[in-house]
């Protein structure tokens, strides 16, 4: 049985989008490596801002385009 690694993403403030996206991508590839992922998968950036405290959460989620 193939054991896929689990890694948590750091939510440290001040890191560049390029660095965070690269971290998300490497974590995704560690669990989902295939020719299909190589050819048709990318990352979608989402930004959520709390209207009460102003905290900003930036995430990069894998998306597939056919």
Secondary structure, 3 states (H helix, E strand, C coil): CCCCCCCCCCCCCCCCHHHHHHHHHHHHHHHCCCHHHHHHEEEEEEEEECCCCCCEEEEEEEEECC
